[in-house]
Amino acid sequence: MNNIKKLGIDDLHAHGFRGTLATFAIRETETVNGVKRGKFEKRIIDEVLLHTRGSEVDKAYFRDFNSDEHKRLLEWWCEFLGL
């Protein structure tokens, strides 16, 4: 956000970026074996956007937060933004 402010844009907020990512990612589709489907599971989008992850039980048992699916979503987002 500091880089955005350096450009003289003061009225942007991080939650706007998060909402934009969620909106565009859930709409993104791909065709696999002739079937059109969402490119990213909602669960993956949610996990990427969370400040913290799940319940205490989830945190204890599910530790693979930096999965290939998360990386795929974030790489797509960077490409979408032209970064």
Summary of the structure (lengths in Angstrom):
residues: 83
radius of gyration: 15.3
end to end distance: 14.8
largest distance: 46.8
contacts: 163
relative contact order: 0.12
helix: 57%
strand: 10%
